[in-house]
C-alpha cells in the first residue's frame, strides 16, 4: 500500500469508491466490538469527513498528532480510511503497513459518555494514541526536550504512523531547534508538491493565536497543506523576514502568518513522508 501523486480523475474515482465502501459498511450486519458507540453516528461522521477532511476533530483531547495523520489519511487514501475504520469497529483492530494494530478491551469498554468528539474520530484517534507508546521504540538520539514531553505524540511516533497508516516509503524528521527553520519549511513544500505529507511541530499559541507564548515549547502537531511563502529578511537582520503557509488543525484550515523571528522561536521540526 502506497500513496502516489494523484490527478482529478483518479481522486474522483477513489472518492466514489470510498463512498461505495462506506455504503457497504452501513449495510453490513456484522456487530461492532465497541459496545457504547453508535454505528449510525459513526457512518454519518465518516460521510461528513469524506466530503470535507478538515472536519476531523480532536475535541479537547491531546490527540493533535493522530488527528493530523487521520486528516491526511482521509484526504489522500479515502478508501483505506473506510476499510480501516470498518475493521476497527467490527474487530477492534486493523492492519497497518507492517503490523496489526489492536485495541485493548479496556479502551473499548471505556469509550462512552462525553468523548469530546464524534465516535468515528474517537475510535481511531484513541486507538493510535493508546498503541503508539507500545509499538514505536523511543529514539534515544532525539532532543531531550522532545523525549521528555508528556501526553503527546513524539516525532518518532509520528514517523511510525506516516509509515504504518499512510504507507509512505520514505520518512524523515528534520528538527529545527538551531536554525534551519526556513530550510525545513521550504523542503516541506517540495515534499507536498510530490504528493507527500508534512507535519509541523509548533508552539500553537505563538503561531495560531494572537497571544504568543511567554515560553515557547513544542506542544502541537499540525498538517502543513501548502501555500508556503517565505520572504527573506534584510541583510544582517536574520529574523527580519516573513513566512506564511496553510495548515490543518483544530478541525479547520488555518493560515500561519508570522515574522521570521517568532516563527523560528515556535517552529520545532517537521515530519515528512514521500514516495
VENKA-V495750 format. One line per field, one symbol per residue. ss: DSSP state (H for helix, E for strand, - for the rest). phi: phi as a letter, one per 30 degrees, with the letter a starting at -180 (. if undefined). psi: psi as a letter, one per 30 degrees, with the letter a starting at -180 (. if undefined). A space follows every 10 residues. Layout:
ss: ???
phi: ???
psi: ???
This chain:
ss: -------HHH HHHHHHHHHH HHHHHHH--- --------HH HHHHHHHHHH H-HHH----- ---HHHHHHH HHHHHH-HHH HHHHHHHHHH H-EEE----E EE--HHHHHH --------HH HHHHHHHHHH HHHHH----- ---HHHH--- ----HHHHHH HHHH-----E EEEEE----- HHHHHHHHHH HHH---EEEE EE-HHHHH-- ---------E EEEEEEEEEE E--------- -EEEEEEEE- -EEEEEEEEH HHHHHHEEEE EEEE-
phi: .bcbdcbddd dddddddddd ddddddddcd ddccdcccdd dddddddddd daeddebdhc cdcddedddd eddddcbddd eddddddddd biaadddbad cbdddddddd daiddiaddd deeddddddd ddddccdddd cdeedddcdc ibdddddded ddddcciddc bbbcdbdbii dddddddedd dddcicbbbc cbcdddcbbc beddbdbdba cbcdckhdbb cddddibdcc dbbaacbcah iadbcdbbdd dedddccclb ccbac
psi: klklklleee eeeeeeeeee eeeeeefkgk llgjfgkkee eeeeeeeeee ejfffkjfbg lhgeeeeeee eeeeefieee eeeeeeeeef fglljaeflk kklleeeeef ilbjfgllee eeeeeeeeee fefefjkkjf gkkefefgkk glklefeeee eeeeefgkek klkjlhfjag eeeeeeeeee eefggalkjk jljeeefflg ikkejkljgk kljkfahkkj jkalkfifgg aklllklklh hlklkkjlle eeeefgjflk kkkl.
